[in-house]
Amino acid sequence: MRHIAIVGSGPAGYYTAEAAAKTWGDEVRIDIFDRLPVPFGLIRTGVAPDHQSIKAVSRRYEKTALADNVRFIGNITIGRDIEIAELQSLYDALILATGAPADRTLPIEGTHLSNVFGSAAFVGWYNGHPAFAELEPDLAGKNAVVIGVGNVALDVARILSKTSAEFAGSDIVGHAFDRLAVSNLERITILGRRGPHEIQMTPKELGELLHLERATPQVDSSDLPPPSEDETLEPGQRKSVALLREFAETVADKPISIHFDFFANPVRLVETNGAVSGVEVEETRLEGERAVGTGRTYIVPADIVVTCIGYRSMPIPGVPFDEQAGRFTNENGRITDGLYCVGWAKRGPTGTIGTNRPDGYGVMERVATDIGNSGDKPGRAGFDVLAKERGLDIVTFRDWQEIEKAEAAAAREGAPREKFVDIEQMIAARGGPSA
Ligand SMILES: Cc1cc2nc3c(=O)[nH]c(=O)nc-3n(C[C@H](O)[C@H](O)[C@H](O)COP(=O)(O)OP(=O)(O)OC[C@H]3O[C@@H](n4cnc5c(N)ncnc54)[C@H](O)[C@@H]3O)c2cc1C
């Protein structure tokens, strides 16, 4: 019997568990740990609440989660409640699928000001991550600035601009729904250091901006390269740039404009009375792939700023960490003997949910080669003894199903669920301690 521990129950964790179950069938026991009492990582707390069809991928993980040889062990933080070395002594292989939950910080003056947020925090706030439930962004001003030109920036701009009616069928949490309903925003500026050809926004997500009830996307036509240059782009990117061209032709006849400001590098956040009031940007031009400053600056008014410039993994004591790359030091998923990583903890914050599948299968192939037929560790029985000694309050997958039922029962009309945003409430909703 092999005993595998996976830390993190997001897509990478579940695909890896699926691969382990396929590799060894009944000859493996898989324990999936998560620091939250609820599973699925960014499927729950990252993927936009108005994109329910994407969130539904978690149903696929249920098949793995409910298999007899797979266990979800929620409410346990590895590196705090249990040390890495302890898990290594119990399991034949330990795979870190802990994602990249921390914001990369923009290295400019003023990011400490109030009403400036990273996307992990801001998205976590509207998506019910307990760590960010208390964020209380102030949406009373007219101007928002979103820094970054990826799909997360699009999510943030779209959520900021939607009416309450447009959240029908979404699972945006109540505190965000209520606050957004009374927002005074009139202009959302998306800042990009480089040009339209360099965006990392996919056509489907970009196209949604054309169908918003009270917002219109806008692009300055002077920022667009000659149309003939689009022919060099790969088809998906060409579609995205075609949409930007459409935005340049769109009449701004709705109360909110979502304005793309290209060739604009933020150099400083401007303060008024301790809060952010603007973003000073330097105009840039492209030299090859690089944005180079021109020395000309201007101020974009900003009552709230959300930076969407990427994520970093969180170090865990005892695990080699690459500070520069912001992820665990690894060679193709292998960290050291018996210790591996997968998903965003391995690759950094790139790719879609689906990218984590081949990643999980690839890492499991390595594990299989490395541990072969050996498998003499105590595994889950050993963990259970340790958990009891330490008085750890574990949340199981069956408990999660009770929490899920309680969330569904609390949903506002038309919504699939009202997420608990407090860990104690989640635990209470399981209806009694786990067996
Ligand atoms: C805002 C946002 C929107 C996105 N939207 C989409 C989209 O629409 N479509 C798409 O294809 N992709 C989307 N993605 C990308 C997708 O979410 C990722 O590819 C995927 O979630 C990465 O999976 P992961 O398992 O590596 O990490 P995660 O999903 O982050 O899972 C990591 C898990 O590890 C747990 N954990 C962390 N540290 C510890 C610890 N010390 N002990 C125990 N547990 C721990 C966390 O609680 C979490 O559950 C989005 C990403 C973001 C940030």
The ligand as an SDF file (V2000), in Angstrom:
LIG
                    3D

 53 58  0  0  0  0  0  0  0  0999 V2000
   -9.1040   35.6490   -9.8330 C   0  0  0  0  0  0  0  0  0  0  0  0
   -8.8570   34.3710  -10.6170 C   0  0  0  0  0  0  0  0  0  0  0  0
   -9.7790   33.9700  -11.5620 C   0  0  0  0  0  0  0  0  0  0  0  0
   -9.5380   32.7980  -12.3090 C   0  0  0  0  0  0  0  0  0  0  0  0
  -10.4560   32.4390  -13.2390 N   0  0  0  0  0  0  0  0  0  0  0  0
  -10.2200   31.3650  -14.0010 C   0  0  0  0  0  0  0  0  0  0  0  0
  -11.1390   30.9900  -15.0200 C   0  0  0  0  0  0  0  0  0  0  0  0
  -12.1890   31.6200  -15.1910 O   0  0  0  0  0  0  0  0  0  0  0  0
  -10.8560   29.8820  -15.7630 N   0  0  0  0  0  0  0  0  0  0  0  0
   -9.6950   29.1630  -15.5930 C   0  0  0  0  0  0  0  0  0  0  0  0
   -9.4630   28.1840  -16.3120 O   0  0  0  0  0  0  0  0  0  0  0  0
   -8.8010   29.4970  -14.6300 N   0  0  0  0  0  0  0  0  0  0  0  0
   -9.0310   30.5760  -13.8490 C   0  0  0  0  0  0  0  0  0  0  0  0
   -8.1250   30.9200  -12.8830 N   0  0  0  0  0  0  0  0  0  0  0  0
   -6.9190   30.0770  -12.7020 C   0  0  0  0  0  0  0  0  0  0  0  0
   -7.2030   28.8550  -11.8030 C   0  0  0  0  0  0  0  0  0  0  0  0
   -7.9500   29.2490  -10.6950 O   0  0  0  0  0  0  0  0  0  0  0  0
   -5.8630   28.2000  -11.4150 C   0  0  0  0  0  0  0  0  0  0  0  0
   -5.2720   27.6510  -12.5850 O   0  0  0  0  0  0  0  0  0  0  0  0
   -5.9860   27.0780  -10.3900 C   0  0  0  0  0  0  0  0  0  0  0  0
   -6.8650   27.3950   -9.3360 O   0  0  0  0  0  0  0  0  0  0  0  0
   -4.6100   26.7420   -9.7860 C   0  0  0  0  0  0  0  0  0  0  0  0
   -4.8000   25.5760   -9.0310 O   0  0  0  0  0  0  0  0  0  0  0  0
   -3.9020   25.1800   -7.7590 P   0  0  0  0  0  0  0  0  0  0  0  0
   -4.5230   23.9280   -7.2780 O   0  0  0  0  0  0  0  0  0  0  0  0
   -2.4700   25.1950   -8.1390 O   0  0  0  0  0  0  0  0  0  0  0  0
   -4.0920   26.3660   -6.6920 O   0  0  0  0  0  0  0  0  0  0  0  0
   -5.3650   26.8530   -5.8560 P   0  0  0  0  0  0  0  0  0  0  0  0
   -6.6150   26.7340   -6.6340 O   0  0  0  0  0  0  0  0  0  0  0  0
   -5.0050   28.1850   -5.3170 O   0  0  0  0  0  0  0  0  0  0  0  0
   -5.4560   25.8190   -4.6260 O   0  0  0  0  0  0  0  0  0  0  0  0
   -4.5240   25.8460   -3.5670 C   0  0  0  0  0  0  0  0  0  0  0  0
   -5.1480   25.2780   -2.3030 C   0  0  0  0  0  0  0  0  0  0  0  0
   -4.1260   25.0790   -1.3210 O   0  0  0  0  0  0  0  0  0  0  0  0
   -4.6130   25.4570   -0.0380 C   0  0  0  0  0  0  0  0  0  0  0  0
   -3.4470   25.7830    0.8030 N   0  0  0  0  0  0  0  0  0  0  0  0
   -2.5540   26.7820    0.6150 C   0  0  0  0  0  0  0  0  0  0  0  0
   -1.6040   26.7380    1.5700 N   0  0  0  0  0  0  0  0  0  0  0  0
   -1.8960   25.7000    2.3910 C   0  0  0  0  0  0  0  0  0  0  0  0
   -1.2730   25.1590    3.5450 C   0  0  0  0  0  0  0  0  0  0  0  0
   -0.1450   25.6630    4.0560 N   0  0  0  0  0  0  0  0  0  0  0  0
   -1.8520   24.0840    4.1690 N   0  0  0  0  0  0  0  0  0  0  0  0
   -3.0000   23.5460    3.6670 C   0  0  0  0  0  0  0  0  0  0  0  0
   -3.6200   24.0410    2.5440 N   0  0  0  0  0  0  0  0  0  0  0  0
   -3.0780   25.0880    1.9040 C   0  0  0  0  0  0  0  0  0  0  0  0
   -5.5250   26.6320   -0.3330 C   0  0  0  0  0  0  0  0  0  0  0  0
   -6.4620   26.8550    0.7140 O   0  0  0  0  0  0  0  0  0  0  0  0
   -6.1780   26.1900   -1.6330 C   0  0  0  0  0  0  0  0  0  0  0  0
   -7.3750   25.4630   -1.4000 O   0  0  0  0  0  0  0  0  0  0  0  0
   -8.3480   32.0540  -12.1030 C   0  0  0  0  0  0  0  0  0  0  0  0
   -7.4210   32.4790  -11.1530 C   0  0  0  0  0  0  0  0  0  0  0  0
   -7.6760   33.6180  -10.4060 C   0  0  0  0  0  0  0  0  0  0  0  0
   -6.6780   34.0610   -9.3840 C   0  0  0  0  0  0  0  0  0  0  0  0
  1  2  1  0
  2  3  1  0
  2 52  2  0
  3  4  2  0
  4  5  1  0
  4 50  1  0
  5  6  2  0
  6  7  1  0
  6 13  1  0
  7  8  2  0
  7  9  1  0
  9 10  1  0
 10 11  2  0
 10 12  1  0
 12 13  2  0
 13 14  1  0
 14 15  1  0
 14 50  1  0
 15 16  1  0
 16 17  1  0
 16 18  1  0
 18 19  1  0
 18 20  1  0
 20 21  1  0
 20 22  1  0
 22 23  1  0
 23 24  1  0
 24 25  2  0
 24 26  1  0
 24 27  1  0
 27 28  1  0
 28 29  2  0
 28 30  1  0
 28 31  1  0
 31 32  1  0
 32 33  1  0
 33 34  1  0
 33 48  1  0
 34 35  1  0
 35 36  1  0
 35 46  1  0
 36 37  1  0
 36 45  1  0
 37 38  2  0
 38 39  1  0
 39 40  1  0
 39 45  2  0
 40 41  1  0
 40 42  2  0
 42 43  1  0
 43 44  2  0
 44 45  1  0
 46 47  1  0
 46 48  1  0
 48 49  1  0
 50 51  2  0
 51 52  1  0
 52 53  1  0
M  END
$$$$
